[in-house]
């Protein structure tokens, strides 16, 4: 059995990784989560330690009292517009807390670090699809806070021979567990597919399209939407990968994108609901297009996507939202 520490394991992506680690049956799982956006019910396997990563002394005690083989680090603030308004929250929560974790890993000999990064490190990407070697140039503090964490990881790995990392740069994560057990629970959602699902259910009066004058075929932003369980699976493969390979960076996406209007059409189709859509100004910090080149993860890590299907992504997101809606009614 391998001992795996998962920070942010009660959150959206973290909980899907914990689920897959538990189903794989050869991992002892410890979750650290402050439950600020995560949910205890989402942790289907392992033990939860409810703690905030900013409490360095308490986090160090956890490292002292356990011998972890690897860490998968999710806990972070992730909302682009919020990062523009409150950048210091992002540098503290993301870059500083990650740096502390890396420091503890080096000190306590936790030699494998899987890091949640983001396509936002590319900013207005110089080439589409985006390769891992494409120049990074974040255009918002969220992307910069992650890129700075990447740099700390790289420097730590150069300085400390045993320490290795896999950086996974996520494109747009969406959808939910196909069995409906877990999904994205954070109430003040800003991400398109969740917002669309909430609009279908009448929780919002309408959906805003943030900008229809981008340099894209229909004028709306294009993103590479990846199902959360395909993304989660990449983390388990990354753990294996580090057994016999050196540190590396991988894009996580399907290699093709959909515009906001296309996503809306699919959500309308799978829900059978023609909800109201309003064109609104662009959001600060939004790029026109982000699509991955995913050849590296397909070829080097043997990752095989199973849910590359926007209808399935929208349907699982909507099913999950319905479940949350019913829970609210019961309460
Ligand atoms: N978007 C939109 N309306 C919304 C939420 C998002 O038009 O209510 C657009 C956003 O401008 C971007 C795309 O949908 O072009 C994806 O945004 P999201 O917030 O889901 O993820 P991001 O790419 O910002 O991480």
py3Dmol code that shows the C-alpha trace and the ligand (Angstrom):
import py3Dmol

protein = """\
ATOM      1  CA  UNK A   1       0.000   0.000   0.000  1.00  0.00           C
ATOM      2  CA  UNK A   2       1.185   3.507  -0.823  1.00  0.00           C
ATOM      3  CA  UNK A   3       0.352   6.427   1.480  1.00  0.00           C
ATOM      4  CA  UNK A   4      -0.993   9.347  -0.492  1.00  0.00           C
ATOM      5  CA  UNK A   5      -1.690  12.823   0.844  1.00  0.00           C
ATOM      6  CA  UNK A   6      -4.402  14.667  -1.080  1.00  0.00           C
ATOM      7  CA  UNK A   7      -4.831  18.357  -0.280  1.00  0.00           C
ATOM      8  CA  UNK A   8      -8.213  19.690  -1.316  1.00  0.00           C
ATOM      9  CA  UNK A   9      -9.576  16.137  -1.525  1.00  0.00           C
ATOM     10  CA  UNK A  10     -13.059  17.309  -0.540  1.00  0.00           C
ATOM     11  CA  UNK A  11     -13.225  19.625  -3.531  1.00  0.00           C
ATOM     12  CA  UNK A  12     -14.486  19.036  -7.013  1.00  0.00           C
ATOM     13  CA  UNK A  13     -11.487  17.516  -8.791  1.00  0.00           C
ATOM     14  CA  UNK A  14      -9.827  16.247  -5.606  1.00  0.00           C
ATOM     15  CA  UNK A  15     -12.871  14.196  -4.629  1.00  0.00           C
ATOM     16  CA  UNK A  16     -12.902  12.456  -8.010  1.00  0.00           C
ATOM     17  CA  UNK A  17      -9.221  11.584  -7.574  1.00  0.00           C
ATOM     18  CA  UNK A  18      -9.865  10.287  -4.040  1.00  0.00           C
ATOM     19  CA  UNK A  19     -12.709   8.168  -5.433  1.00  0.00           C
ATOM     20  CA  UNK A  20     -10.433   6.647  -8.092  1.00  0.00           C
ATOM     21  CA  UNK A  21      -7.580   6.096  -5.609  1.00  0.00           C
ATOM     22  CA  UNK A  22     -10.038   4.320  -3.292  1.00  0.00           C
ATOM     23  CA  UNK A  23     -11.399   2.171  -6.105  1.00  0.00           C
ATOM     24  CA  UNK A  24      -7.833   1.208  -7.102  1.00  0.00           C
ATOM     25  CA  UNK A  25      -7.539  -0.403  -3.616  1.00  0.00           C
ATOM     26  CA  UNK A  26      -3.765  -0.033  -3.239  1.00  0.00           C
ATOM     27  CA  UNK A  27      -3.598   3.368  -1.610  1.00  0.00           C
ATOM     28  CA  UNK A  28      -4.012   4.668   1.938  1.00  0.00           C
ATOM     29  CA  UNK A  29      -5.521   8.091   1.502  1.00  0.00           C
ATOM     30  CA  UNK A  30      -5.179  11.093   3.798  1.00  0.00           C
ATOM     31  CA  UNK A  31      -7.099  14.207   2.826  1.00  0.00           C
ATOM     32  CA  UNK A  32      -6.273  17.684   4.127  1.00  0.00           C
ATOM     33  CA  UNK A  33      -9.081  20.119   3.418  1.00  0.00           C
ATOM     34  CA  UNK A  34     -10.363  23.220   5.196  1.00  0.00           C
ATOM     35  CA  UNK A  35     -13.872  22.518   3.816  1.00  0.00           C
ATOM     36  CA  UNK A  36     -14.165  26.147   2.720  1.00  0.00           C
ATOM     37  CA  UNK A  37     -15.480  25.104  -0.681  1.00  0.00           C
ATOM     38  CA  UNK A  38     -15.222  21.324  -0.327  1.00  0.00           C
ATOM     39  CA  UNK A  39     -17.661  18.995   1.314  1.00  0.00           C
ATOM     40  CA  UNK A  40     -17.129  16.119   3.749  1.00  0.00           C
ATOM     41  CA  UNK A  41     -19.698  13.949   1.912  1.00  0.00           C
ATOM     42  CA  UNK A  42     -17.587  14.148  -1.222  1.00  0.00           C
ATOM     43  CA  UNK A  43     -14.758  12.135   0.366  1.00  0.00           C
ATOM     44  CA  UNK A  44     -15.715   8.579  -0.525  1.00  0.00           C
ATOM     45  CA  UNK A  45     -12.473   6.984   0.765  1.00  0.00           C
ATOM     46  CA  UNK A  46      -9.684   7.733   3.237  1.00  0.00           C
ATOM     47  CA  UNK A  47      -9.381   9.989   6.276  1.00  0.00           C
ATOM     48  CA  UNK A  48     -10.052  13.696   6.438  1.00  0.00           C
ATOM     49  CA  UNK A  49      -7.877  16.065   8.449  1.00  0.00           C
ATOM     50  CA  UNK A  50      -9.725  19.386   8.501  1.00  0.00           C
ATOM     51  CA  UNK A  51      -6.983  21.977   8.384  1.00  0.00           C
ATOM     52  CA  UNK A  52      -6.027  25.083   6.484  1.00  0.00           C
ATOM     53  CA  UNK A  53      -2.774  24.951   4.520  1.00  0.00           C
ATOM     54  CA  UNK A  54      -1.879  28.404   5.811  1.00  0.00           C
ATOM     55  CA  UNK A  55      -1.443  26.982   9.316  1.00  0.00           C
ATOM     56  CA  UNK A  56       2.161  25.941   8.694  1.00  0.00           C
ATOM     57  CA  UNK A  57       2.747  24.480  12.183  1.00  0.00           C
ATOM     58  CA  UNK A  58      -0.292  22.215  12.054  1.00  0.00           C
ATOM     59  CA  UNK A  59       0.531  21.112   8.514  1.00  0.00           C
ATOM     60  CA  UNK A  60       4.092  20.292   9.557  1.00  0.00           C
ATOM     61  CA  UNK A  61       2.747  18.106  12.380  1.00  0.00           C
ATOM     62  CA  UNK A  62       0.778  16.102   9.819  1.00  0.00           C
ATOM     63  CA  UNK A  63       3.983  15.481   7.851  1.00  0.00           C
ATOM     64  CA  UNK A  64       5.824  14.571  11.061  1.00  0.00           C
ATOM     65  CA  UNK A  65       3.186  12.056  12.139  1.00  0.00           C
ATOM     66  CA  UNK A  66       2.772  10.304   8.794  1.00  0.00           C
ATOM     67  CA  UNK A  67       5.071   8.881   6.170  1.00  0.00           C
ATOM     68  CA  UNK A  68       3.612   9.864   2.829  1.00  0.00           C
ATOM     69  CA  UNK A  69       4.893   8.361  -0.417  1.00  0.00           C
ATOM     70  CA  UNK A  70       3.376  11.082  -2.562  1.00  0.00           C
ATOM     71  CA  UNK A  71       1.290  14.212  -2.421  1.00  0.00           C
ATOM     72  CA  UNK A  72      -1.421  15.304  -4.844  1.00  0.00           C
ATOM     73  CA  UNK A  73      -1.985  18.995  -4.261  1.00  0.00           C
ATOM     74  CA  UNK A  74      -5.345  20.508  -5.257  1.00  0.00           C
ATOM     75  CA  UNK A  75      -6.232  22.921  -2.464  1.00  0.00           C
ATOM     76  CA  UNK A  76      -6.289  26.359  -4.085  1.00  0.00           C
ATOM     77  CA  UNK A  77      -8.400  29.327  -5.024  1.00  0.00           C
ATOM     78  CA  UNK A  78      -9.532  28.945  -8.606  1.00  0.00           C
ATOM     79  CA  UNK A  79     -11.813  31.736  -9.807  1.00  0.00           C
ATOM     80  CA  UNK A  80     -10.238  33.944 -12.484  1.00  0.00           C
ATOM     81  CA  UNK A  81     -12.356  37.105 -11.977  1.00  0.00           C
ATOM     82  CA  UNK A  82     -11.937  36.906  -8.205  1.00  0.00           C
ATOM     83  CA  UNK A  83      -8.171  36.699  -8.677  1.00  0.00           C
ATOM     84  CA  UNK A  84      -8.252  39.965 -10.628  1.00  0.00           C
ATOM     85  CA  UNK A  85     -10.110  41.677  -7.765  1.00  0.00           C
ATOM     86  CA  UNK A  86      -8.211  40.044  -4.930  1.00  0.00           C
ATOM     87  CA  UNK A  87      -4.763  38.992  -6.199  1.00  0.00           C
ATOM     88  CA  UNK A  88      -3.141  38.730  -2.783  1.00  0.00           C
ATOM     89  CA  UNK A  89      -5.589  36.002  -1.760  1.00  0.00           C
ATOM     90  CA  UNK A  90      -4.340  34.035  -4.770  1.00  0.00           C
ATOM     91  CA  UNK A  91      -0.636  34.554  -4.131  1.00  0.00           C
ATOM     92  CA  UNK A  92      -1.088  33.617  -0.469  1.00  0.00           C
ATOM     93  CA  UNK A  93      -3.451  30.676  -0.927  1.00  0.00           C
ATOM     94  CA  UNK A  94      -1.868  29.270  -4.020  1.00  0.00           C
ATOM     95  CA  UNK A  95       1.795  30.220  -4.294  1.00  0.00           C
ATOM     96  CA  UNK A  96       2.775  30.628  -0.649  1.00  0.00           C
ATOM     97  CA  UNK A  97       0.898  27.572   0.648  1.00  0.00           C
ATOM     98  CA  UNK A  98       2.255  25.449  -2.193  1.00  0.00           C
ATOM     99  CA  UNK A  99       5.789  26.622  -1.444  1.00  0.00           C
ATOM    100  CA  UNK A 100       5.334  25.589   2.173  1.00  0.00           C
ATOM    101  CA  UNK A 101       4.122  22.137   1.103  1.00  0.00           C
ATOM    102  CA  UNK A 102       7.103  21.694  -1.208  1.00  0.00           C
ATOM    103  CA  UNK A 103       9.390  22.693   1.647  1.00  0.00           C
ATOM    104  CA  UNK A 104       7.764  20.086   3.910  1.00  0.00           C
ATOM    105  CA  UNK A 105       8.020  17.426   1.204  1.00  0.00           C
ATOM    106  CA  UNK A 106      11.757  18.045   0.908  1.00  0.00           C
ATOM    107  CA  UNK A 107      12.185  18.101   4.707  1.00  0.00           C
ATOM    108  CA  UNK A 108      10.174  14.915   5.330  1.00  0.00           C
ATOM    109  CA  UNK A 109      11.264  13.007   2.241  1.00  0.00           C
ATOM    110  CA  UNK A 110       7.974  12.969   0.374  1.00  0.00           C
ATOM    111  CA  UNK A 111       9.503  12.609  -3.040  1.00  0.00           C
ATOM    112  CA  UNK A 112       6.597  12.647  -5.459  1.00  0.00           C
ATOM    113  CA  UNK A 113       4.518  15.769  -5.971  1.00  0.00           C
ATOM    114  CA  UNK A 114       1.549  15.885  -8.366  1.00  0.00           C
ATOM    115  CA  UNK A 115       0.505  19.475  -8.905  1.00  0.00           C
ATOM    116  CA  UNK A 116      -2.790  20.926 -10.182  1.00  0.00           C
ATOM    117  CA  UNK A 117      -1.852  23.617 -12.611  1.00  0.00           C
ATOM    118  CA  UNK A 118      -3.898  25.300 -15.259  1.00  0.00           C
ATOM    119  CA  UNK A 119      -4.076  26.341 -18.889  1.00  0.00           C
ATOM    120  CA  UNK A 120      -4.339  29.882 -17.510  1.00  0.00           C
ATOM    121  CA  UNK A 121      -0.517  29.843 -17.314  1.00  0.00           C
ATOM    122  CA  UNK A 122      -0.519  30.304 -21.116  1.00  0.00           C
ATOM    123  CA  UNK A 123      -2.677  33.459 -21.046  1.00  0.00           C
ATOM    124  CA  UNK A 124      -3.489  34.609 -24.562  1.00  0.00           C
ATOM    125  CA  UNK A 125      -1.596  31.676 -25.968  1.00  0.00           C
ATOM    126  CA  UNK A 126       0.924  32.349 -28.708  1.00  0.00           C
ATOM    127  CA  UNK A 127      -0.175  29.202 -30.577  1.00  0.00           C
ATOM    128  CA  UNK A 128      -3.384  27.154 -30.627  1.00  0.00           C
ATOM    129  CA  UNK A 129      -3.488  24.278 -29.821  1.00  0.00           C
ATOM    130  CA  UNK A 130      -1.187  24.991 -26.908  1.00  0.00           C
ATOM    131  CA  UNK A 131       1.856  22.785 -26.329  1.00  0.00           C
ATOM    132  CA  UNK A 132       3.633  22.401 -23.009  1.00  0.00           C
ATOM    133  CA  UNK A 133       6.522  24.285 -24.618  1.00  0.00           C
ATOM    134  CA  UNK A 134       4.327  27.202 -25.729  1.00  0.00           C
ATOM    135  CA  UNK A 135       5.427  30.394 -24.016  1.00  0.00           C
ATOM    136  CA  UNK A 136       3.707  30.973 -20.678  1.00  0.00           C
ATOM    137  CA  UNK A 137       2.275  34.438 -20.151  1.00  0.00           C
ATOM    138  CA  UNK A 138      -0.579  34.515 -17.616  1.00  0.00           C
ATOM    139  CA  UNK A 139      -3.019  37.391 -17.976  1.00  0.00           C
ATOM    140  CA  UNK A 140      -4.576  37.079 -14.531  1.00  0.00           C
ATOM    141  CA  UNK A 141      -3.282  36.553 -10.982  1.00  0.00           C
ATOM    142  CA  UNK A 142      -4.799  33.056 -10.814  1.00  0.00           C
ATOM    143  CA  UNK A 143      -2.653  31.877 -13.736  1.00  0.00           C
ATOM    144  CA  UNK A 144       0.394  33.691 -12.379  1.00  0.00           C
ATOM    145  CA  UNK A 145      -0.033  32.208  -8.891  1.00  0.00           C
ATOM    146  CA  UNK A 146       0.028  28.735 -10.458  1.00  0.00           C
ATOM    147  CA  UNK A 147       2.960  29.500 -12.766  1.00  0.00           C
ATOM    148  CA  UNK A 148       4.963  30.762  -9.791  1.00  0.00           C
ATOM    149  CA  UNK A 149       4.207  27.513  -7.957  1.00  0.00           C
ATOM    150  CA  UNK A 150       5.420  25.580 -11.001  1.00  0.00           C
ATOM    151  CA  UNK A 151       8.690  27.500 -10.857  1.00  0.00           C
ATOM    152  CA  UNK A 152       9.152  26.673  -7.178  1.00  0.00           C
ATOM    153  CA  UNK A 153       8.592  22.988  -7.969  1.00  0.00           C
ATOM    154  CA  UNK A 154      11.125  23.055 -10.801  1.00  0.00           C
ATOM    155  CA  UNK A 155      13.789  24.774  -8.708  1.00  0.00           C
ATOM    156  CA  UNK A 156      13.194  22.399  -5.790  1.00  0.00           C
ATOM    157  CA  UNK A 157      13.566  19.400  -8.105  1.00  0.00           C
ATOM    158  CA  UNK A 158      16.859  20.766  -9.455  1.00  0.00           C
ATOM    159  CA  UNK A 159      18.229  21.346  -5.972  1.00  0.00           C
ATOM    160  CA  UNK A 160      16.987  18.104  -4.356  1.00  0.00           C
ATOM    161  CA  UNK A 161      17.851  14.926  -6.262  1.00  0.00           C
ATOM    162  CA  UNK A 162      15.113  12.680  -4.897  1.00  0.00           C
ATOM    163  CA  UNK A 163      12.290  15.161  -5.282  1.00  0.00           C
ATOM    164  CA  UNK A 164      10.191  14.750  -8.444  1.00  0.00           C
ATOM    165  CA  UNK A 165       7.005  16.348  -9.716  1.00  0.00           C
ATOM    166  CA  UNK A 166       4.359  16.021 -12.360  1.00  0.00           C
ATOM    167  CA  UNK A 167       2.636  19.286 -13.219  1.00  0.00           C
ATOM    168  CA  UNK A 168      -0.779  18.794 -14.820  1.00  0.00           C
ATOM    169  CA  UNK A 169      -2.059  21.848 -16.646  1.00  0.00           C
ATOM    170  CA  UNK A 170      -5.831  21.518 -16.656  1.00  0.00           C
ATOM    171  CA  UNK A 171      -7.940  22.929 -19.426  1.00  0.00           C
ATOM    172  CA  UNK A 172     -11.675  23.452 -18.616  1.00  0.00           C
ATOM    173  CA  UNK A 173     -12.823  20.778 -16.209  1.00  0.00           C
ATOM    174  CA  UNK A 174     -16.525  19.969 -16.154  1.00  0.00           C
ATOM    175  CA  UNK A 175     -19.085  17.194 -15.659  1.00  0.00           C
ATOM    176  CA  UNK A 176     -19.566  14.860 -12.711  1.00  0.00           C
ATOM    177  CA  UNK A 177     -19.289  11.234 -11.621  1.00  0.00           C
ATOM    178  CA  UNK A 178     -21.350   9.196 -14.099  1.00  0.00           C
ATOM    179  CA  UNK A 179     -22.940   7.321 -11.175  1.00  0.00           C
ATOM    180  CA  UNK A 180     -24.039  10.652  -9.670  1.00  0.00           C
ATOM    181  CA  UNK A 181     -22.184  10.222  -6.349  1.00  0.00           C
ATOM    182  CA  UNK A 182     -20.065  13.382  -6.503  1.00  0.00           C
ATOM    183  CA  UNK A 183     -19.804  16.580  -8.531  1.00  0.00           C
ATOM    184  CA  UNK A 184     -19.126  20.270  -8.227  1.00  0.00           C
ATOM    185  CA  UNK A 185     -20.870  21.510  -5.079  1.00  0.00           C
ATOM    186  CA  UNK A 186     -19.509  25.009  -4.579  1.00  0.00           C
ATOM    187  CA  UNK A 187     -22.624  27.257  -4.600  1.00  0.00           C
ATOM    188  CA  UNK A 188     -21.316  30.496  -6.129  1.00  0.00           C
ATOM    189  CA  UNK A 189     -20.289  28.878  -9.380  1.00  0.00           C
ATOM    190  CA  UNK A 190     -18.759  30.949 -12.155  1.00  0.00           C
ATOM    191  CA  UNK A 191     -17.774  28.172 -14.558  1.00  0.00           C
ATOM    192  CA  UNK A 192     -19.816  27.992 -17.724  1.00  0.00           C
ATOM    193  CA  UNK A 193     -21.197  24.447 -17.670  1.00  0.00           C
ATOM    194  CA  UNK A 194     -22.250  24.577 -14.026  1.00  0.00           C
ATOM    195  CA  UNK A 195     -23.816  28.002 -14.504  1.00  0.00           C
ATOM    196  CA  UNK A 196     -25.680  26.674 -17.550  1.00  0.00           C
ATOM    197  CA  UNK A 197     -26.975  23.703 -15.525  1.00  0.00           C
ATOM    198  CA  UNK A 198     -28.182  26.062 -12.789  1.00  0.00           C
ATOM    199  CA  UNK A 199     -29.938  28.179 -15.412  1.00  0.00           C
ATOM    200  CA  UNK A 200     -31.705  25.076 -16.763  1.00  0.00           C
ATOM    201  CA  UNK A 201     -33.012  24.408 -13.252  1.00  0.00           C
ATOM    202  CA  UNK A 202     -34.313  27.954 -12.887  1.00  0.00           C
ATOM    203  CA  UNK A 203     -31.815  28.915 -10.183  1.00  0.00           C
ATOM    204  CA  UNK A 204     -30.700  31.740 -12.425  1.00  0.00           C
ATOM    205  CA  UNK A 205     -32.919  33.867 -14.581  1.00  0.00           C
ATOM    206  CA  UNK A 206     -30.525  33.769 -17.534  1.00  0.00           C
ATOM    207  CA  UNK A 207     -27.031  32.878 -18.670  1.00  0.00           C
ATOM    208  CA  UNK A 208     -24.622  35.663 -19.601  1.00  0.00           C
ATOM    209  CA  UNK A 209     -22.365  35.229 -22.592  1.00  0.00           C
ATOM    210  CA  UNK A 210     -19.287  37.178 -21.545  1.00  0.00           C
ATOM    211  CA  UNK A 211     -18.264  38.721 -24.844  1.00  0.00           C
ATOM    212  CA  UNK A 212     -19.359  37.875 -28.371  1.00  0.00           C
ATOM    213  CA  UNK A 213     -16.713  39.961 -30.111  1.00  0.00           C
ATOM    214  CA  UNK A 214     -13.684  37.700 -29.641  1.00  0.00           C
ATOM    215  CA  UNK A 215     -11.602  36.683 -32.609  1.00  0.00           C
ATOM    216  CA  UNK A 216     -13.311  33.278 -32.921  1.00  0.00           C
ATOM    217  CA  UNK A 217     -15.747  31.948 -35.570  1.00  0.00           C
ATOM    218  CA  UNK A 218     -18.916  32.839 -33.595  1.00  0.00           C
ATOM    219  CA  UNK A 219     -17.304  35.597 -31.505  1.00  0.00           C
ATOM    220  CA  UNK A 220     -17.575  33.746 -28.179  1.00  0.00           C
ATOM    221  CA  UNK A 221     -14.733  32.253 -26.155  1.00  0.00           C
ATOM    222  CA  UNK A 222     -13.500  28.776 -27.017  1.00  0.00           C
ATOM    223  CA  UNK A 223     -12.348  26.288 -24.379  1.00  0.00           C
ATOM    224  CA  UNK A 224     -11.233  22.653 -24.253  1.00  0.00           C
ATOM    225  CA  UNK A 225     -13.728  21.038 -21.839  1.00  0.00           C
ATOM    226  CA  UNK A 226     -12.449  17.859 -20.148  1.00  0.00           C
ATOM    227  CA  UNK A 227     -14.582  15.490 -18.075  1.00  0.00           C
ATOM    228  CA  UNK A 228     -13.518  15.471 -14.428  1.00  0.00           C
ATOM    229  CA  UNK A 229     -13.049  11.674 -14.308  1.00  0.00           C
ATOM    230  CA  UNK A 230     -10.671  11.697 -17.277  1.00  0.00           C
ATOM    231  CA  UNK A 231      -8.713  14.436 -15.572  1.00  0.00           C
ATOM    232  CA  UNK A 232      -8.790  12.569 -12.246  1.00  0.00           C
ATOM    233  CA  UNK A 233      -7.424   9.482 -13.957  1.00  0.00           C
ATOM    234  CA  UNK A 234      -4.405  11.445 -15.211  1.00  0.00           C
ATOM    235  CA  UNK A 235      -3.372  11.941 -11.555  1.00  0.00           C
ATOM    236  CA  UNK A 236      -3.337   8.209 -10.849  1.00  0.00           C
ATOM    237  CA  UNK A 237      -1.318   7.609 -14.004  1.00  0.00           C
ATOM    238  CA  UNK A 238       1.064  10.401 -12.980  1.00  0.00           C
ATOM    239  CA  UNK A 239       1.729   8.651  -9.659  1.00  0.00           C
ATOM    240  CA  UNK A 240       2.760   5.502 -11.546  1.00  0.00           C
ATOM    241  CA  UNK A 241       4.712   7.541 -14.067  1.00  0.00           C
ATOM    242  CA  UNK A 242       6.952   9.025 -11.378  1.00  0.00           C
ATOM    243  CA  UNK A 243       8.041   5.533 -10.270  1.00  0.00           C
ATOM    244  CA  UNK A 244      10.228   5.210 -13.356  1.00  0.00           C
ATOM    245  CA  UNK A 245      10.389   8.632 -14.971  1.00  0.00           C
ATOM    246  CA  UNK A 246      11.661  12.120 -14.288  1.00  0.00           C
ATOM    247  CA  UNK A 247       9.676  15.245 -13.484  1.00  0.00           C
ATOM    248  CA  UNK A 248       7.567  16.607 -16.293  1.00  0.00           C
ATOM    249  CA  UNK A 249       4.674  18.853 -17.344  1.00  0.00           C
ATOM    250  CA  UNK A 250       1.553  17.680 -19.180  1.00  0.00           C
ATOM    251  CA  UNK A 251      -1.439  19.434 -20.669  1.00  0.00           C
ATOM    252  CA  UNK A 252      -4.750  17.821 -19.713  1.00  0.00           C
ATOM    253  CA  UNK A 253      -7.390  18.370 -22.339  1.00  0.00           C
ATOM    254  CA  UNK A 254      -8.980  16.644 -25.317  1.00  0.00           C
ATOM    255  CA  UNK A 255      -7.236  18.695 -27.986  1.00  0.00           C
ATOM    256  CA  UNK A 256     -10.372  20.330 -29.338  1.00  0.00           C
ATOM    257  CA  UNK A 257     -12.601  23.157 -28.155  1.00  0.00           C
ATOM    258  CA  UNK A 258     -16.160  24.441 -28.081  1.00  0.00           C
ATOM    259  CA  UNK A 259     -17.400  28.020 -28.074  1.00  0.00           C
ATOM    260  CA  UNK A 260     -19.696  29.386 -25.362  1.00  0.00           C
ATOM    261  CA  UNK A 261     -22.558  29.309 -27.874  1.00  0.00           C
ATOM    262  CA  UNK A 262     -21.849  25.671 -28.740  1.00  0.00           C
ATOM    263  CA  UNK A 263     -21.854  24.704 -25.062  1.00  0.00           C
ATOM    264  CA  UNK A 264     -25.169  26.505 -24.576  1.00  0.00           C
ATOM    265  CA  UNK A 265     -26.674  24.637 -27.537  1.00  0.00           C
ATOM    266  CA  UNK A 266     -25.563  21.282 -26.135  1.00  0.00           C
ATOM    267  CA  UNK A 267     -26.908  22.108 -22.677  1.00  0.00           C
ATOM    268  CA  UNK A 268     -30.226  23.121 -24.224  1.00  0.00           C
ATOM    269  CA  UNK A 269     -30.302  19.870 -26.173  1.00  0.00           C
ATOM    270  CA  UNK A 270     -29.526  17.482 -23.302  1.00  0.00           C
ATOM    271  CA  UNK A 271     -31.885  19.290 -20.929  1.00  0.00           C
ATOM    272  CA  UNK A 272     -34.716  19.903 -23.395  1.00  0.00           C
ATOM    273  CA  UNK A 273     -34.927  23.405 -21.866  1.00  0.00           C
ATOM    274  CA  UNK A 274     -34.589  26.577 -23.947  1.00  0.00           C
ATOM    275  CA  UNK A 275     -33.254  28.888 -21.242  1.00  0.00           C
ATOM    276  CA  UNK A 276     -32.667  32.629 -21.596  1.00  0.00           C
ATOM    277  CA  UNK A 277     -29.252  33.832 -22.800  1.00  0.00           C
ATOM    278  CA  UNK A 278     -28.011  37.437 -22.638  1.00  0.00           C
ATOM    279  CA  UNK A 279     -24.913  38.930 -24.237  1.00  0.00           C
ATOM    280  CA  UNK A 280     -22.808  40.742 -21.626  1.00  0.00           C
ATOM    281  CA  UNK A 281     -19.432  42.525 -21.722  1.00  0.00           C
ATOM    282  CA  UNK A 282     -16.215  40.507 -21.644  1.00  0.00           C
ATOM    283  CA  UNK A 283     -14.952  39.430 -18.246  1.00  0.00           C
ATOM    284  CA  UNK A 284     -11.587  40.769 -17.110  1.00  0.00           C
ATOM    285  CA  UNK A 285      -8.795  38.263 -17.661  1.00  0.00           C
ATOM    286  CA  UNK A 286     -10.574  36.030 -20.219  1.00  0.00           C
ATOM    287  CA  UNK A 287      -8.662  34.715 -23.243  1.00  0.00           C
ATOM    288  CA  UNK A 288     -10.367  34.226 -26.620  1.00  0.00           C
ATOM    289  CA  UNK A 289      -9.279  30.608 -27.023  1.00  0.00           C
ATOM    290  CA  UNK A 290      -7.588  27.884 -25.018  1.00  0.00           C
ATOM    291  CA  UNK A 291      -7.231  24.475 -26.624  1.00  0.00           C
ATOM    292  CA  UNK A 292      -4.659  21.892 -25.611  1.00  0.00           C
ATOM    293  CA  UNK A 293      -2.243  19.971 -27.718  1.00  0.00           C
ATOM    294  CA  UNK A 294      -2.498  16.719 -25.721  1.00  0.00           C
ATOM    295  CA  UNK A 295      -0.034  14.566 -27.671  1.00  0.00           C
ATOM    296  CA  UNK A 296       2.465  14.514 -24.837  1.00  0.00           C
ATOM    297  CA  UNK A 297       0.146  13.059 -22.190  1.00  0.00           C
ATOM    298  CA  UNK A 298      -1.337  10.607 -24.713  1.00  0.00           C
ATOM    299  CA  UNK A 299       2.064   9.358 -25.842  1.00  0.00           C
ATOM    300  CA  UNK A 300       4.303   9.595 -22.773  1.00  0.00           C
ATOM    301  CA  UNK A 301       1.862   8.801 -19.969  1.00  0.00           C
ATOM    302  CA  UNK A 302      -0.467   6.346 -21.706  1.00  0.00           C
ATOM    303  CA  UNK A 303      -3.507   8.346 -20.695  1.00  0.00           C
ATOM    304  CA  UNK A 304      -6.672   7.179 -22.459  1.00  0.00           C
ATOM    305  CA  UNK A 305      -9.652   9.546 -22.268  1.00  0.00           C
ATOM    306  CA  UNK A 306     -13.009   7.814 -21.793  1.00  0.00           C
ATOM    307  CA  UNK A 307     -15.493  10.687 -21.666  1.00  0.00           C
ATOM    308  CA  UNK A 308     -14.566  12.950 -24.583  1.00  0.00           C
ATOM    309  CA  UNK A 309     -18.204  13.793 -25.264  1.00  0.00           C
ATOM    310  CA  UNK A 310     -19.658  17.271 -24.575  1.00  0.00           C
ATOM    311  CA  UNK A 311     -23.197  15.880 -24.302  1.00  0.00           C
ATOM    312  CA  UNK A 312     -22.107  13.451 -21.594  1.00  0.00           C
ATOM    313  CA  UNK A 313     -20.199  16.218 -19.814  1.00  0.00           C
ATOM    314  CA  UNK A 314     -23.250  18.508 -19.855  1.00  0.00           C
ATOM    315  CA  UNK A 315     -25.620  15.699 -18.891  1.00  0.00           C
ATOM    316  CA  UNK A 316     -23.571  14.532 -15.880  1.00  0.00           C
ATOM    317  CA  UNK A 317     -23.176  18.173 -14.759  1.00  0.00           C
ATOM    318  CA  UNK A 318     -26.932  18.684 -15.042  1.00  0.00           C
ATOM    319  CA  UNK A 319     -27.784  15.405 -13.246  1.00  0.00           C
ATOM    320  CA  UNK A 320     -25.497  16.442 -10.407  1.00  0.00           C
ATOM    321  CA  UNK A 321     -27.060  19.907 -10.219  1.00  0.00           C
ATOM    322  CA  UNK A 322     -30.511  18.307 -10.023  1.00  0.00           C
ATOM    323  CA  UNK A 323     -29.318  16.189  -7.115  1.00  0.00           C
ATOM    324  CA  UNK A 324     -28.034  19.281  -5.281  1.00  0.00           C
ATOM    325  CA  UNK A 325     -31.348  20.982  -5.975  1.00  0.00           C
ATOM    326  CA  UNK A 326     -33.317  18.089  -4.446  1.00  0.00           C
ATOM    327  CA  UNK A 327     -31.085  18.093  -1.355  1.00  0.00           C
ATOM    328  CA  UNK A 328     -31.833  21.798  -0.879  1.00  0.00           C
ATOM    329  CA  UNK A 329     -35.560  21.080  -1.007  1.00  0.00           C
ATOM    330  CA  UNK A 330     -35.247  18.323   1.602  1.00  0.00           C
ATOM    331  CA  UNK A 331     -33.350  20.670   3.955  1.00  0.00           C
TER     332      UNK A 331
END
"""
ligand_1 = """\
25
LIG
N -18.541 32.164 -19.709
C -19.724 32.802 -20.091
N -20.732 32.879 -19.169
C -20.642 32.377 -17.908
C -19.432 31.735 -17.535
C -18.412 31.646 -18.452
O -19.852 33.285 -21.213
O -21.595 32.500 -17.130
C -17.464 32.024 -20.697
C -16.131 32.637 -20.295
O -16.071 34.008 -20.683
C -15.142 31.740 -21.083
C -15.812 30.376 -21.056
O -17.207 30.634 -20.820
O -15.067 32.137 -22.438
C -15.297 29.470 -19.950
O -15.300 30.183 -18.728
P -15.221 29.447 -17.331
O -15.484 30.471 -16.268
O -16.085 28.234 -17.349
O -13.722 28.929 -17.251
P -12.321 29.694 -17.448
O -11.924 29.417 -18.869
O -12.526 31.140 -17.146
O -11.410 29.028 -16.472
"""
view = py3Dmol.view(width=600, height=400)
view.addModel(protein, "pdb")
view.setStyle({"model": 0}, {"cartoon": {"style": "trace"}})
view.addModel(ligand_1, "xyz")
view.setStyle({"model": 1}, {"stick": {}})
view.zoomTo()
view.show()
